[in-house]
Amino acid sequence: MIRSVFRTAFSSGNSCMHFARATSPLPSALKFVRDFATVSSNKPLKGRITPTVRKNMPSYGPVSSEAYGIWFPEGKKYEDSDFFERLIIEGNGPALELGCGDGRLLVPYVAKGLDVDGLDLSPHMLDMCRKRAEKKRLKVSLYLQAMQDLLIPRKYKTLFVPYGSFMLISNLPEVKKALSRFHDHLLPKGKLAIPLFIPTEADIHQAAPKEGEWRLRREGTRADGATIRCYEKARFDKNNQIENADYKYEVIQAGQIVGTETEDLTLRWHTQGQFHALLKDAGFENVQCVRDYSQEPASEKDCEFTFVATK
């Protein structure tokens, strides 16, 4: 299973609630989206971003946002693509991707004629998503919002959170709030899909990180030849099921570090039994848990699994 957006995750699902500190000042979220957003509007504008900014909430910075596109490039087939697409088609109605990031899934879905909107907390990610759609002459509705604050005028037949982005909601009351908001924004018999994992046991196509040790998480080459590297160090609070991770990004050109960015990330993991109970408490029915992105029921030993539940 691919982990929450390259493990600084990485949606969104969040794609997409990371705190980035860059070596140069970053524009504020509202300033960043000023040219293509109507701040006072509570209705999405096609091809534009409708911002509802949560203060003091972390989000992707410019380097990590760009790195995501390098490590998860456009046009590639991903293991979750067919899974969510099938749910959207079966839902036979509008869908919302919570933590849509740069449009890795959303833009191809819209290109196929599916009615899919996107929500993310990172203005940098949403700008990349909008530009990706514009290159294909597609119109998309995007919301700048934390998923636990979900409050938009439209309701959906399908809600889905890519990768493990939901785990970026580390506060349990906020987890419950998010599931309640998801339930409220679904049409009758609508479905919710949320992939989860146990970070002490699983990671994106490699072993789980060793606690307290820095490791090279990922690296890739930018179009101008520059290399972007991501280093990671993780700490686990197993009693409270919390992972705290530090990330360091380096942009290297001609052998010199020309840019850096750091992130602090907190994830909460859930056992299958715990999350099943949370979904039932939020009012969901027919709660199913499958292995990875398959149709096979998950076993108790599986550390990567996806929940699908019905309103």
C-alpha positions in Angstrom: 0.0 0.0 0.0 1.2 3.5 -0.8 1.4 5.5 2.4 -0.1 8.8 3.2 1.3 11.0 0.5 5.0 9.9 0.6 4.7 9.5 4.3 4.8 13.2 5.0 1.2 12.3 4.3 1.3 12.6 3.5 -4.1 13.5 1.0 -4.5 14.7 2.7 -5.1 13.4 2.6 -3.8 15.4 3.8 -3.4 14.8 1.0 -2.1 17.1 3.4 -1.8 18.7 6.7 1.9 19.2 7.3 3.7 22.1 8.8 6.4 23.5 6.6 9.2 25.9 7.5 11.1 27.1 4.5 14.3 29.0 4.3 12.5 31.9 2.6 9.3 33.6 3.7 6.1 31.9 2.5 3.0 33.8 1.4 0.0 33.5 3.6 -2.7 31.1 2.4 -5.1 33.9 1.5 -2.5 35.9 -0.3 -1.4 32.8 -2.2 -4.9 32.1 -3.5 -6.0 35.7 -4.0 -5.8 35.7 -7.7 -8.0 32.7 -8.2 -10.3 32.6 -5.1 -13.3 34.6 -3.9 -12.6 34.7 -0.2 -16.1 35.9 0.8 -18.0 33.2 -1.2 -19.3 30.0 0.4 -19.9 28.5 -3.0 -17.2 26.8 -5.1 -16.2 28.5 -8.3 -15.3 26.2 -11.1 -11.5 26.1 -11.6 -11.0 28.2 -8.5 -10.3 27.6 -4.8 -12.8 28.5 -2.1 -10.7 29.0 1.1 -11.8 28.4 4.7 -8.5 28.7 6.5 -8.0 27.0 9.9 -5.5 29.1 11.8 -2.3 27.5 13.2 -3.0 24.3 11.3 0.0 22.8 9.4 0.0 22.3 5.7 2.4 21.4 2.8 5.0 24.0 2.0 6.3 24.8 -1.6 9.2 22.3 -1.5 7.2 19.3 -0.2 4.3 20.1 -2.5 6.6 20.1 -5.5 8.3 16.9 -4.3 5.0 15.2 -4.1 4.5 15.7 -7.9 8.0 14.3 -8.6 7.6 11.2 -6.5 4.0 10.6 -7.6 4.0 11.8 -11.2 1.0 12.4 -13.4 0.0 9.6 -15.7 1.2 6.7 -13.5 -1.2 4.0 -12.4 -1.5 3.9 -8.6 -2.8 1.0 -6.5 -5.6 3.0 -5.1 -6.8 4.5 -8.4 -9.1 1.7 -9.5 -10.4 1.2 -5.9 -11.8 4.7 -5.5 -12.9 5.0 -9.1 -15.0 1.9 -8.7 -16.7 3.4 -5.6 -17.4 6.6 -7.4 -18.9 4.9 -10.4 -21.0 2.6 -8.2 -22.2 5.6 -6.2 -23.6 7.1 -9.4 -23.4 10.6 -8.1 -20.9 13.4 -7.1 -17.8 12.6 -5.1 -15.5 14.5 -2.8 -11.8 13.7 -2.4 -10.7 14.8 1.1 -7.0 15.6 1.0 -6.8 15.8 -2.8 -3.3 17.2 -2.9 -2.1 18.1 -6.3 -4.8 16.2 -8.1 -3.1 12.9 -8.5 -6.4 11.1 -8.4 -8.9 13.9 -8.9 -7.8 15.3 -12.2 -7.7 11.9 -14.0 -11.2 11.1 -12.6 -12.6 14.4 -13.8 -10.9 13.8 -17.2 -12.9 10.5 -17.4 -16.1 12.5 -16.9 -16.6 11.7 -13.2 -18.1 14.4 -11.0 -15.4 14.8 -8.3 -14.6 17.9 -6.2 -11.5 18.3 -4.0 -10.6 19.5 -0.6 -7.2 20.1 1.0 -5.5 22.3 3.6 -2.5 23.2 1.5 -2.9 26.2 -0.8 0.3 25.1 -2.6 -1.2 21.7 -3.3 -4.5 23.1 -4.5 -2.7 25.6 -6.8 -0.8 22.6 -8.4 -4.1 20.7 -8.7 -5.8 23.7 -10.4 -2.9 24.1 -12.8 -2.8 20.4 -13.6 -6.6 20.6 -14.4 -6.1 23.7 -16.5 -3.5 22.1 -18.6 -6.1 19.5 -19.6 -8.8 22.2 -20.0 -10.8 20.8 -17.1 -12.8 22.7 -14.6 -12.6 21.6 -11.0 -14.1 22.8 -7.7 -11.6 23.0 -4.9 -12.0 23.8 -1.2 -9.2 25.1 1.0 -10.3 23.5 4.3 -9.2 21.1 7.0 -11.2 17.9 6.5 -12.4 17.9 10.2 -13.9 21.4 9.5 -15.8 20.1 6.4 -18.6 22.6 5.8 -19.6 23.1 2.1 -23.0 23.5 0.4 -22.9 20.3 -1.6 -23.6 16.7 -0.6 -22.1 13.6 -2.2 -22.6 10.0 -2.9 -19.0 9.2 -2.3 -16.4 10.6 0.1 -12.9 9.3 0.1 -9.6 10.1 1.8 -6.5 9.0 -0.1 -3.6 7.1 1.5 -3.4 7.5 5.2 -4.2 11.2 5.2 -7.0 10.8 7.7 -4.4 9.8 10.3 -3.1 13.3 10.3 -6.0 14.1 12.5 -4.2 13.2 15.7 -6.7 14.5 18.3 -9.5 12.0 19.1 -12.3 14.5 19.5 -11.3 16.0 16.1 -11.4 12.5 14.6 -15.0 12.1 15.9 -15.8 15.5 14.6 -14.4 14.7 11.1 -16.4 11.5 10.8 -19.6 13.3 11.9 -18.9 16.0 9.2 -18.4 13.3 6.6 -21.7 11.7 7.6 -23.5 15.0 7.3 -22.1 15.6 3.8 -23.1 12.3 2.3 -26.4 11.7 0.5 -28.6 8.9 1.7 -26.9 5.5 1.1 -23.7 7.4 0.2 -20.3 5.7 1.0 -17.2 6.8 2.8 -13.8 5.2 2.1 -10.8 5.7 4.4 -7.5 3.7 4.2 -5.4 3.3 7.4 -2.2 1.6 8.4 -0.2 0.8 11.6 3.0 2.9 11.2 5.0 0.8 13.6 4.5 -2.1 11.2 4.1 -0.7 7.7 5.4 2.0 5.4 5.2 3.0 1.8 6.8 0.1 -0.1 9.5 -0.3 2.6 10.0 -1.2 6.2 8.6 0.9 9.0 11.1 3.5 10.2 13.5 2.8 13.1 12.5 4.9 16.0 14.7 8.0 16.7 17.0 7.4 13.6 17.2 9.7 10.6 16.9 8.0 7.2 16.7 9.1 3.6 12.9 8.8 2.9 12.8 9.7 -0.7 14.6 11.5 -3.5 13.8 12.6 -7.0 15.0 14.8 -9.8 13.2 18.1 -10.8 12.7 19.2 -14.4 15.7 21.6 -14.1 17.9 18.8 -12.9 17.9 19.7 -9.2 17.6 16.8 -6.7 15.0 16.9 -3.9 15.7 14.7 -0.9 13.5 14.0 2.1 14.9 12.8 5.4 12.8 11.4 8.2 13.0 10.6 11.9 10.1 9.0 13.7 9.1 8.5 17.4 6.2 6.3 18.6 3.9 6.6 21.6 2.5 3.2 21.4 0.3 3.6 24.5 -1.6 6.6 22.9 -1.1 5.3 19.3 0.7 8.5 18.2 3.6 8.9 15.8 5.6 12.1 15.8 7.9 12.5 12.9 10.4 15.2 11.7 11.1 15.7 8.0 13.9 17.6 6.4 13.8 18.5 2.7 16.9 19.6 0.7 17.0 21.0 -2.8 20.4 20.3 -4.3 21.7 21.9 -7.5 25.3 21.5 -8.9 26.3 19.8 -5.7 25.1 22.7 -3.5 22.0 22.8 -1.2 20.0 25.7 -2.6 16.8 25.3 -0.5 15.6 23.6 2.6 12.3 23.0 4.3 11.3 21.2 7.5 8.1 19.6 8.7 6.7 18.3 12.0 4.1 15.6 11.6 1.8 13.9 14.1 -0.3 10.9 13.2 -2.8 8.9 15.1 -3.3 5.2 14.2 -6.3 3.1 14.9 -6.8 -0.6 15.2 -9.5 -2.2 13.1 -11.8 -2.6 16.0 -11.3 0.9 17.2 -12.1 2.5 13.9 -15.1 0.2 13.3 -16.5 1.5 16.6 -15.8 5.1 15.6 -17.7 4.8 12.4 -20.7 3.2 14.0 -20.8 5.9 16.7 -20.8 8.5 13.8 -23.9 6.9 12.4 -22.4 4.8 9.6 -23.8 1.4 8.7 -22.6 -1.7 6.8 -19.0 -1.0 8.0 -16.5 -3.1 6.0 -12.8 -3.4 6.4 -10.7 -4.8 3.4 -7.1 -5.6 3.0 -5.2 -2.8 1.3 -7.3 -1.7 -1.7 -8.7 -5.2 -2.4 -12.2 -6.7 -2.1 -10.9 -9.2 0.4 -11.8 -8.9 4.1 -8.9 -7.7 6.2 -7.6 -10.1 8.9 -6.6 -9.1 12.4 -3.0 -9.4 11.3 -3.2 -6.9 8.4 -1.5 -3.6 9.2 -2.7 -1.9 6.0 -6.5 -1.8 5.5 -9.3 0.3 4.1 -12.7 1.0 5.7 -15.8 1.4 3.5 -19.0 2.5 5.3 -22.5 3.6 4.3 -24.7 6.4 5.5 
